[in-house]
Amino acid sequence: MIAVIVISLFVALCCPFIPGGYENEFILWTLRIPRVMTAFIAGGGLALAGLVFQALFRNDLASPYILGISSAGSLGSNLAIFFGLGHFFITSLNFVFSLFSVAIITLVSKVKKVFHPSTILLTGVAIGMISSSAIMFLQVFSSERDLMQMTRWLMGSLNIVGFESFMIIAPFVLVSLVVTYFYAGELNLLSVDDEFSQTRGVNIERTRKVLFVIGSLITAPIVAEIGPIGFVGLVIPHIIKKFFKRDHRQLIILCFFSGGAFLCLCDLLSRLILSNGVMPIGVITSLIGAPIFLSILMGKRSYSN
């Protein structure tokens, strides 16, 4: 575990200095370092959220985006772009719509009188489909300029200046990391079986609600600040669980640091591939994550625990 943490931190420390140009203090402290720090905290948060959702659903294919949180947030941002609002409203509406999707899922669970994984999952899928349809509706009536901005935003981007995005994301992720670690024992039990968890004294419904909200609160500010970055919350927990014992006391820390290093490397690739620009980071994570996703589906081991 220590080796993974050291390697992850080494990657994060090296990324600001690749490629050249870091001799310029403005580039280093205003562009490179804030960008890498934001990538690390966002990647770690998405991987942590993915680990939590996979334990709650007992399914290695669960991720922060399967619940419709990112789609709802994307709808909020696209609405802001459509009506010509500024960056503040793009991120604010994203965050509000993300939390609104969480409220809808919680409301549906209350109506059904049970906070069951299948209820959460199906409600999230419905929210995602509605949000995606609404985004396409907006794009049909958008100007060419707004359509390009919407498409670019949906790809995800770390084109940030200064530490503002990092300061917004970090409190949510770090607090959630601490709280999740205290629930590591419950996650171990929930990932096995509901009846087994109950016999060990776990309040299943309350624990699921708390962990679901934690996972959502991690995802919402990340999507609001840098866009819907896919596959990080899916592939990193799966890889870590493949090579390490399924004890969430270790998995939580390993996923956080590995997810951070992974997104830093993806960001580095996005800066190196184009000589006269930066490729959206969501393209890189999808190109890497999609083959791994297929390998999960085709693997001998069942993805449903």
N, C-alpha and C positions, 0 to 999 in steps of 0.2 A: 504493500500500500504506500509506503514512504517513497519507493522508487517512482511510482506513478505521479505522486504529488510533486516530487523534485523535477521530473521531466516536464510536467505541465507548466510549472513556474519558469523553467528554463526556456521553454518555447515562448511563453508570454514576454519574457525579458528580452529575447532576441528579436522578436518580430518588429519592434519599432525601428530597428537599425537596418532592416532589409526592405528594399534595395537602398542604394546610396542616397545622399541628400540630407542625411541627418545632421551634418555639420551645421546646417542652418538651424539656429535655436527656435525660430518661429515654427518651422516645419516639424521639429521634434516635439516641442511642448504644446503646440496648439493643434496639430493635426495627428501625428503618428501615435504619441503616447495616449491621448484621450481615446483614439480610435481602437487601439489594442486593449485598453482597460475596459472599454464598453463591450468589445467583442468577448472578452474573457468572462465578465460578469453575466452577460446575456447568454452565452453558450452554456455556462455552468447552471444558470437558472432554468433554461429550457431542458437540459438533461435531467436536472433534479425533478422538475415537474413531470417529465416523462416517466421517471422511475416511480414517482408517487402514483400516477394514473395506472401504470402497469400492475402495480401491487393491488390497487383498489379493484381493478377489473379482472385481475388474474389472467392477463392477456399481454403477451410480449409485443403485440401490434398496437397497443394503446399509446397515445401521445397527446400532448397539449392541444393539438389541432383537431383531433377526432371529436371533441366536444363542442365544436362550433365557436369557440371563444375567439380564435383568430379571424374567422370569417365575419363574425359580428363586428369585431373591431375594425376590420378592413372596410366594412360597409360605412362605419362612422367616418373614417378618413376619406373615403370616396365621396361621401356627401359634402364634406368640407371643401374638397377640391372642386366638386360640381358647382357649388354656390360661390366659388371664388374666395373662400376664407383663407386666412394665413396659417402659418405653421402651428401656431398655438392651438387653433381650433382643430387642425388635422390630428394632432396628438391627443387633445382633450376629448374630442368626440370618439376617437378610437377607444380610449380608456373607458369612457362612459358606456359605449355600446358593448364593450367586452364584459363589464360588470353587469350590464343589463341582461346579457345572455346567461350569466350565472344566476341572476335573480329568477329568470324564467325557468331554468332547470330546477331550482329549489322550489319554486311555486308548483310546478308539475308534480314534483315528488310529494309535496304536502297534499295535493289533491288526490294522488294515488295512495297517500298515507303510508308510503314506504320509500326510503332512500336506497333503492336497489340499483346495482350496476347496470342492468339492462334498461331500466327507466332512464337513468342518466345518459347512457350511450345513445339510445334512440332519440331522446330529446335533443341531444347535441347534434346528431346527424340532421335532424329536421331544421334546427337553427342554421346549420351550415348551408343546407340547400336553399333555404329562404334567403339568407344573406347573399349567397353567390348569385341567385336569380336577380335580386335587387341591384347588385353591382352591375350585372350585364344590362339591366334596364337603364341604369344611369349612363353607362357607356354609349348606348345607342343614341342618346340625346346630348352627348357631350361634344364640345368643340374638339378639333384635332389636337390642339395644345393640351386641353384638359385630359383627353384620352391618353395621350402620351405620358402625362404626369401620373395618371392612375395606374397605367400598366407598369411604369417604372417603380412606383411605390409598392405595388403588389409583388414585385420581385425581391423586395427587401434590400436595404442599403445601410452601409455604415459610413456614408459620406457626412461626417459630423465635424464640427469645429468646436473646440473647447471641451470642458468637462461637464457640461450641463446634462447631457443624456446619461452619462455615468452616474451623476449625483441623483438623478430621478430613479434609475433602475436599481442601484445598489441597495438602498434601504429595504425595499420589498424583498429582494433576493436574499440578502444576508439574514434578515429577521426570519424569513421562511425557512432558511437553511437550519437555523438554530431550533426553531419549533419542530421541524420535521425530524431532526435528530432525536428529540425527546420522544417522538412517536415511533422510533425505529423498531421497538419491540412489538408494537401493535401491527406495524407493516409486515413484520416477519410472520405473524399469526394470520393476518388477513390474506396474505398471498398463498396460504395453504388451503384454508376452508373456513366457512362461516361457523359451522357447528364446532369445529376445533377451537376457533377463536372464542366463542361463547363459553366453552368449558374452562377456558383460561381467564375468564373474567373480563373480556373485552366488550365494551358497549359498542356494538358494531355500527349501529345507525349514527350515533353521535360522532364516533371516530371517523366514519366515512364523510360526514358533513364537514368536519374540521379539515381533514386532509384534502377534500375536494376544493374547499375555499382557498386553502393554502396554494394548491397547484394552480388555481385560477388567478390568484393575486400575483403569482410569479409571472405567469404568461402575459397578463393584460398590459403592464407597463412596458414590457419588452417589445411586444407587437406595436404598442402605441409609439414608441421611440424609433425603432429600426425596421418596422414592417414585419410581415409574416414569414419568418425564416423557418423553412420546413426541414424535417427529417432529423434534426439534432436530438429532439426529445424521443425519437424512435430508435435510432441506431446506437447512440452512446450507451444507454442503459442495457440494451441487448448485448453489446460487445462486452461490457464490464461483467455482466452476469455470466457470460460464457467462460470467462477466465478466472473469476473469483467466486469464493463461497457466497451463497445467497443469504448473507447476513446484512441487513440494512444498516447496521451500525458502521460497516465498512462501505457498503454500496453507496450510501448517501455522499460520503466524502469523495469517493473515487469518481462517481458520476459528475459531481460538481467540478472537480479539477480537470477531468478528462474532457467534459463538454466545453469548458473554457478554452483549453488548449486546441480542441478541434476547430472551434469557430475562429480562433486566432489564425490557425493555419489556412482555413478556407478564405479568410480575409486577405492573408498574404498572397494566396494564389490569385484572388480577384484583382489585386494590385499589380501582379507580375504578368498576367496573361495579356493585357492590353497595354501597349507602349504609350498610347496617347489618351488614356482614360482608365476608368475603373469598372470592371464588370460587376453587376449586382451580385451580392454575396449569396442571395437565395438561389441563383443559378448554380453556383459551385456546390452548395450543400445538397441540392437536388441531384446533380450529376454524380456525387459520391454516395448519397443516401439511397437513391433508387435501386442500384444494383444490390446493396446490402439488404434492402427491403425484400427484393426478390429472393435473395439467398435465405432469408428467414422463412418465407413462404415455402420454398422448395426443400428446406432442411428436413432431416429425418425426424428431428424432435418436434413434437406438436407445439404450436405457438400458443395454444390455450392450456393453461395450467390446470 
